[in-house]
Amino acid sequence: MNAIPKETVKEVLGALDVREVLDYLDYRTETIQESGKVVRCFCPIHKEQVFRTLSVDVATRKGKCSYNPCPGHKSFDLIQLVALSKNLEYDEATVELAQHFQLRVKIPGAEKMLRQRLDSASSLLAEGSLEEALEKFSRVLAIEPHNIEALEGMAQICELKRLAPQLVGFQKTLIDLHTGRGDHARAALVYEKYVRANPTDVEMRLGYAECLHHLNRKVEMCGELKGIAKVFRDREETDKALEIYRRLRAVDPADAEVPEAIVGILVAEGRADEAIEEMSRQAEEKAAAGDLEGAATRYRQILSLDPRRNDVRAAFIEMVLDSVGGADEVGRADAAARSGAEDEVGGPMRSAGPMRSAGPMRSAGPMRSAGPMAPSSSVSD
């Protein structure tokens, strides 16, 4: 009947529990009825709909179906019950049960059986026989749920058949397995496909950014973070967008787009105090780096936003006096402050609407960590 030694089969059968096997088959489990030494239920072999035709003796682990045309009408053991219900070979059902219930039974030839099943499924997939390949890969996963080759095959089939919900499940499982094994290169390949199809899933996109960080792919990582920030801005979740931009600033301080984005959000939100604090910090950094023109631009923007900030005016004047032609520039700075100069971020600063005091930053909620690429923060989808 099978190639597995009788002693091994006996050991597997002895370790199985009738109720657990019926629950594993997952057919109308609400109909299971335990009465003394016998368990009765709707038959999972011929998919009975009306009566409890299947009965199994708890002590002997043998049973039969009372419906004559059913293949289980003759006596069967629990392995045969699974084989008949799932259209498996006896050997396959033996291995599947041993793996699923994690029985401490070594089954000779189990690895060879899996390899043959995988090779057969891969050949069917290459030929375009998707349904047959899906069945073969499914059988592998029934025995070994984390078999990467089988999961990749299933993902490919779902992609070809445009089964989006199932594809997402296989992709997430593959990402978790690759990441858990430290194989960030393979994880990145799956992430890339996933985020391309699901651009608004910020949790997964943050995971992708972290994966790119591990691979030292800085440019792509920054691009991904900018994409995440845009999703938050589109949702008007500006605090979360700001957190992402601040991560970007820590990762790549030379990126000129990021400071402009931060200031733009704060001004558009009417968060005057925070905008001025941010621009002051940027002006000081630019002045320290020797970018006096850039620092002057920021100081002018602050004074345009709030001409009453004499502390900023003093810092601006002090910087200008240290540069060539300082007196003329000081005059221009005062004139700009009094006339409401143009906002060099994106139009007149005053056009942003009435300002409100910033107060504490709103909490952005929990967020999937983006790893050591930036200071810790909290952003959630």
C-alpha positions in Angstrom: 0.0 0.0 0.0 2.9 2.4 0.7 6.6 2.6 0.8 6.9 3.9 4.3 7.8 1.1 6.8 4.9 -0.4 8.7 6.6 0.3 12.0 6.7 4.0 11.1 3.1 4.0 10.0 2.1 2.4 13.2 4.0 5.0 15.2 2.3 7.8 13.4 -1.1 6.3 13.8 -0.5 5.8 17.5 0.3 9.4 18.0 -2.8 10.8 16.3 -6.0 11.9 18.1 -9.3 11.3 16.4 -10.8 14.7 17.2 -7.7 16.6 16.2 -7.6 14.9 12.8 -11.2 15.7 12.2 -10.6 19.3 13.2 -7.6 19.4 10.8 -9.8 18.2 7.9 -12.0 21.2 8.8 -15.2 19.9 7.3 -18.4 20.8 9.1 -16.7 20.5 12.4 -19.8 21.8 14.2 -21.4 18.5 13.4 -18.8 16.4 15.3 -20.5 14.4 18.0 -18.6 12.5 20.7 -20.5 9.7 22.3 -18.5 7.4 24.6 -15.8 5.6 22.5 -17.2 6.7 19.1 -17.0 10.0 17.3 -19.6 10.7 14.6 -19.7 13.5 12.1 -20.6 14.5 8.5 -18.3 12.6 6.2 -15.4 14.8 4.8 -14.7 12.2 2.1 -17.8 12.5 0.0 -18.8 15.9 1.7 -22.0 14.7 3.3 -24.6 17.4 3.8 -27.5 15.8 5.7 -26.5 13.0 8.1 -23.6 12.0 10.4 -22.5 9.1 8.2 -18.9 8.9 9.4 -18.1 7.1 12.7 -14.6 6.6 14.2 -13.6 4.3 17.1 -11.5 6.4 19.5 -9.6 3.3 20.8 -8.7 1.6 17.5 -8.6 4.9 15.5 -10.5 3.1 12.7 -13.8 4.1 11.1 -16.1 3.9 8.2 -18.8 5.8 6.4 -22.4 4.3 6.2 -23.0 5.8 2.8 -22.4 2.9 0.4 -21.1 4.9 -2.6 -18.5 6.6 -0.4 -14.8 5.4 -0.8 -14.8 5.3 3.0 -17.6 2.8 3.2 -14.9 0.1 3.9 -12.9 0.4 7.1 -10.1 3.0 7.2 -7.5 4.3 9.6 -6.9 8.0 10.3 -4.2 8.3 7.7 -6.5 6.8 5.0 -9.3 9.2 6.1 -7.0 12.1 5.4 -5.8 10.6 2.1 -9.3 10.0 0.9 -10.6 13.4 2.1 -7.7 15.4 0.5 -7.1 13.1 -2.6 -3.6 12.2 -1.4 -1.4 9.1 -1.6 -1.2 7.2 1.6 2.6 8.2 1.9 1.7 11.8 1.3 -1.0 11.8 4.0 1.4 10.1 6.5 4.1 12.8 6.0 1.6 15.6 6.0 0.1 14.5 9.4 3.5 13.9 10.9 4.6 17.4 9.9 1.4 19.2 10.8 1.1 17.7 14.3 4.9 17.9 14.7 5.1 14.2 15.6 8.5 13.0 16.7 8.6 10.4 14.1 11.3 10.2 11.5 9.9 9.2 8.1 12.3 7.7 5.6 12.1 9.3 2.1 10.0 12.3 3.2 12.6 14.8 1.8 12.7 13.0 -1.5 8.9 13.0 -1.7 8.9 16.8 -1.2 11.6 17.3 -3.8 9.6 15.2 -6.4 6.5 17.2 -5.6 8.3 20.5 -6.0 9.9 19.5 -9.3 6.6 18.3 -10.6 4.8 21.5 -9.6 7.6 23.7 -11.1 7.4 21.8 -14.4 3.6 22.2 -14.5 4.0 26.0 -13.9 6.6 26.3 -16.7 4.1 24.6 -19.0 1.3 26.9 -18.1 -0.7 24.3 -16.3 -1.6 26.6 -13.4 -4.3 24.6 -11.7 -2.3 21.5 -11.6 0.8 23.4 -10.4 -1.3 25.1 -7.7 -2.5 21.7 -6.4 1.1 20.4 -6.3 2.5 23.4 -4.5 -0.4 23.3 -2.1 0.5 19.8 -1.2 4.0 20.8 -0.4 2.8 23.6 1.8 0.5 21.3 3.6 3.5 19.3 4.7 6.0 22.2 5.0 4.2 25.6 5.3 7.3 27.7 5.1 8.8 26.1 2.0 10.1 29.1 0.1 10.2 27.4 -3.3 6.5 26.4 -2.9 5.5 29.9 -1.6 7.3 31.5 -4.6 5.5 29.2 -7.0 2.1 30.0 -5.4 2.8 33.7 -5.6 3.7 33.4 -9.2 0.5 31.5 -9.9 -1.6 34.1 -8.1 0.1 36.9 -10.0 -0.7 35.2 -13.3 -4.3 34.5 -12.3 -4.7 38.0 -10.9 -5.6 36.7 -7.5 -4.6 39.9 -5.6 -5.8 39.0 -2.0 -4.0 35.6 -2.1 -0.9 37.1 -3.7 -0.6 39.6 -0.9 -0.7 36.8 1.7 2.1 34.8 0.0 4.2 38.0 -0.5 4.0 39.0 3.1 4.9 35.4 4.2 7.9 35.4 1.9 9.0 38.8 3.1 8.9 37.7 6.7 10.8 34.5 6.0 13.5 36.2 3.9 13.9 39.0 6.5 14.0 36.5 9.4 16.8 34.7 7.7 18.7 38.0 7.0 18.3 37.6 3.2 17.5 41.3 2.6 18.2 41.0 -1.1 15.5 38.5 -1.7 13.1 40.3 0.6 13.7 43.5 -1.4 12.6 41.8 -4.6 9.3 40.8 -3.1 8.9 44.2 -1.4 9.4 46.0 -4.7 6.6 44.1 -6.3 4.3 44.5 -3.3 4.7 48.3 -2.9 4.4 48.9 -6.6 0.9 47.3 -6.4 0.0 48.7 -3.0 1.6 52.2 -2.9 -0.6 53.4 0.0 0.5 50.6 2.4 2.9 52.7 4.5 3.7 50.0 7.0 5.0 47.7 4.2 6.8 50.7 2.5 8.5 51.5 5.8 9.6 47.8 5.9 10.9 48.2 2.4 12.9 51.3 3.3 14.4 49.4 6.2 15.3 46.6 3.9 17.0 49.0 1.5 18.9 50.5 4.4 20.3 47.0 5.3 21.4 46.7 1.6 23.1 50.2 1.7 20.9 51.4 -1.1 20.6 54.9 0.2 19.2 56.7 -2.9 16.4 54.1 -3.3 15.7 54.2 0.5 15.4 58.0 0.5 13.1 57.8 -2.6 10.9 55.3 -0.8 10.7 57.6 2.3 9.7 60.5 0.2 7.0 58.4 -1.4 5.7 57.6 2.1 5.7 61.2 3.1 3.7 62.1 0.1 1.1 59.4 1.0 0.7 61.1 4.5 0.5 64.6 2.9 -2.2 63.4 0.5 -4.1 62.0 3.6 -3.5 65.3 5.4 -1.7 63.5 8.1 0.9 66.2 8.3 2.5 65.2 11.6 3.4 61.8 10.2 4.7 63.4 7.0 6.9 65.7 9.1 8.3 62.7 11.0 9.3 61.0 7.7 10.9 64.2 6.4 12.9 64.5 9.6 14.1 61.0 9.2 15.2 61.9 5.7 17.0 64.9 7.0 19.0 62.7 9.4 19.8 60.2 6.6 20.8 62.8 4.0 21.4 66.3 5.4 22.5 67.5 2.0 19.1 66.9 0.3 17.8 70.5 -0.2 14.2 69.3 -0.9 13.6 68.0 2.6 14.1 71.3 4.6 11.8 73.1 2.1 9.2 70.4 2.5 9.3 70.7 6.3 8.9 74.5 6.2 6.2 74.3 3.6 4.1 72.0 5.7 4.5 74.1 8.9 3.6 77.3 7.1 0.7 75.8 5.2 -0.6 74.4 8.6 -0.3 77.9 10.2 2.1 76.6 12.8 4.0 79.8 13.0 6.2 79.1 16.1 7.4 75.7 14.7 8.0 77.2 11.3 10.2 80.0 12.7 12.0 77.5 15.0 12.7 75.2 12.0 13.9 78.1 9.7 16.1 79.5 12.5 17.8 76.2 12.9 18.3 75.9 9.1 19.7 79.4 8.9 22.2 78.7 11.7 23.3 75.5 10.0 23.7 77.3 6.6 25.7 80.1 8.2 28.0 77.6 10.0 28.5 75.8 6.7 29.5 79.1 5.0 26.3 79.3 2.9 25.6 82.9 3.8 23.2 83.5 1.0 21.1 80.5 2.0 21.1 81.6 5.6 20.1 85.1 4.6 17.2 83.7 2.6 15.9 81.9 5.7 16.3 84.9 7.9 14.3 87.0 5.4 11.6 84.4 5.3 11.3 84.5 9.1 11.1 88.3 9.3 8.5 88.2 6.5 6.5 85.8 8.5 6.9 87.7 11.8 8.6 91.1 11.6 8.4 91.4 15.4 11.1 88.8 15.9 13.9 91.1 16.9 16.0 88.2 18.1 16.1 86.8 14.5 16.7 90.3 13.1 19.7 90.6 15.5 21.1 87.2 14.4 20.6 88.2 10.7 22.4 91.6 11.2 25.2 90.0 13.1 25.8 87.5 10.3 25.5 90.2 7.6 28.0 92.5 9.4 30.5 89.7 9.4 30.2 89.4 5.6 31.4 91.8 2.8 29.1 94.7 2.1 27.3 94.1 5.4 25.8 97.6 5.9 23.8 97.5 2.6 22.5 94.1 3.3 21.3 95.1 6.8 19.3 97.9 5.2 17.8 95.4 2.7 16.9 93.0 5.5 15.1 95.7 7.5 13.2 96.8 4.4 12.2 93.3 3.5 10.9 92.7 7.0 8.8 95.9 7.0 7.3 95.4 3.5 6.3 91.7 3.8 8.9 90.2 1.4 8.1 87.3 -0.8 8.3 83.9 0.7 11.1 82.1 -1.1 9.6 78.7 -0.1 6.5 79.1 -2.2 4.8 82.5 -2.3 4.2 85.2 0.2 4.5 83.9 3.7 1.5 85.9 4.8 -0.7 84.0 2.3 -0.6 80.9 4.4 -3.5 82.2 6.5 -3.9 83.0 10.2 -1.1 81.5 12.3 -1.7 79.5 15.5 0.7 78.8 18.3 2.3 75.4 17.8 2.2 73.9 21.2 3.3 70.2 21.6 3.6 68.2 18.4 0.6 65.9 18.0 1.3 62.2 18.5 1.5 60.3 15.3 0.8 57.0 16.9 2.8 53.7 16.7 4.7 52.9 13.6 6.7 50.1 12.1 10.4 50.8 12.8 12.6 51.9 10.0 15.6 50.6 11.6 18.8 52.4 12.6 18.8 54.7 9.6 17.4 57.6 11.7 16.6 58.6 15.2 13.6 56.8 16.7 10.2 58.2 16.1 6.6 57.1 15.8 4.5 57.1 12.7 1.7 54.8 11.9 -0.5 54.1 8.9 
